[in-house]
Amino acid sequence: MQKGYGLAALGLKAAVAYYPACQAQFDRDVALPLLILIGDKDDWTPADRCRQLQASGFTRPDLVQAIYYPNAHHSFDSRAPDRSVPGNASTMHRLAYDPAAAPDAEARTKAFFNKYLNQP
């Protein structure tokens, strides 16, 4: 949700990111309200990157809210069977539904969008 893209000028009011990469070189320049939902056990897009970016990297930390699910892996909101998929450099990543995180993330997403999309 970077300023450089001019998304606010195009009418975008808020964004939700499920298990984002949180790479400082791409993600620090937040221009609109952003909700991050990520699992602490995510081995594909590690939550620690988001924590580091949240602690010192966002240009507008007041616009960012992050929720970390302690037992959730990547793809925690997908009801697909637990599985491992190949990543870069011959690594494998676990994808797993989390019955606690998924409904909480859905409720938070709805509340977040209701807050920002129902404003004049």
C-alpha positions in Angstrom: 0.0 0.0 0.0 2.8 2.3 -0.9 2.6 6.0 -1.6 4.4 5.6 -4.9 1.5 3.7 -6.4 -1.0 6.5 -5.8 -3.6 4.0 -4.6 -5.4 6.4 -2.3 -5.9 8.8 -5.2 -7.5 5.9 -7.1 -10.0 5.4 -4.3 -8.4 2.6 -2.2 -9.1 3.3 1.4 -7.6 0.4 3.3 -5.9 -2.9 2.8 -5.5 -6.3 4.5 -2.5 -8.5 4.0 -2.6 -12.2 4.8 0.9 -13.6 5.5 2.8 -10.9 3.6 6.5 -11.0 3.0 7.2 -7.7 4.9 10.3 -6.7 3.0 11.5 -3.3 4.0 12.6 -2.3 0.5 9.1 -2.8 -0.8 6.7 -2.5 2.1 7.9 0.3 4.4 6.1 3.2 2.7 2.6 2.6 3.8 0.1 5.2 2.6 -3.2 3.9 3.9 -4.6 1.8 6.8 -3.1 -1.7 6.7 -4.0 -4.8 8.7 -1.4 -7.6 8.6 -2.5 -11.1 9.6 0.3 -13.6 9.9 1.2 -16.9 11.6 4.2 -17.2 13.9 4.9 -20.6 12.5 4.9 -19.4 8.9 8.1 -20.7 7.3 7.4 -19.1 3.9 6.9 -15.5 4.9 8.3 -15.3 8.4 6.4 -13.3 11.0 9.6 -11.9 12.4 10.1 -9.8 9.2 6.8 -8.1 9.9 7.7 -7.6 13.6 11.0 -6.0 12.6 9.3 -3.8 10.0 6.6 -2.9 12.5 9.1 -2.0 15.2 11.2 0.4 13.2 10.5 0.3 9.5 7.1 1.6 8.5 7.1 5.3 7.5 3.6 5.6 9.0 3.4 3.0 11.8 0.2 4.7 13.0 -1.5 3.2 9.9 -0.4 -0.4 10.5 -2.0 -3.0 12.7 -0.5 -6.5 12.8 -1.9 -9.6 14.3 0.4 -12.6 15.0 -1.2 -16.0 15.4 1.0 -18.1 17.6 0.2 -21.6 16.2 -0.5 -20.6 12.6 1.4 -21.6 9.4 1.3 -20.1 6.0 -2.2 -20.4 4.4 -3.9 -20.6 7.8 -7.2 -19.5 6.3 -7.4 -22.1 3.6 -9.4 -25.3 4.4 -7.2 -27.3 2.0 -5.5 -30.3 3.5 -2.2 -29.7 5.4 0.6 -30.0 3.0 4.2 -29.1 2.2 5.1 -27.3 -1.0 8.5 -26.6 -2.6 10.0 -23.1 -2.3 13.2 -21.6 -3.5 16.6 -23.4 -3.1 15.0 -26.8 -2.5 13.2 -25.7 0.7 9.8 -27.0 1.6 7.1 -24.8 3.2 4.2 -26.0 5.3 0.7 -24.8 4.5 -1.9 -25.6 7.2 -5.4 -24.5 8.1 -5.6 -23.1 11.6 -9.1 -23.5 13.2 -8.5 -20.7 15.7 -6.7 -18.2 13.4 -8.9 -18.5 10.3 -12.2 -17.3 11.8 -10.5 -14.7 13.9 -8.7 -13.3 10.8 -12.0 -13.3 8.9 -13.8 -11.4 11.7 -10.9 -8.9 11.9 -10.9 -8.4 8.2 -14.6 -7.7 8.1 -14.4 -5.3 11.1 -11.4 -3.5 9.5 -13.0 -3.0 6.2 -16.3 -2.0 7.8 -14.4 0.7 9.8 -12.6 2.2 6.7 -15.1 1.5 3.9 -18.1 2.9 5.6 -16.7 6.3 6.1 -17.7 9.3 4.0 
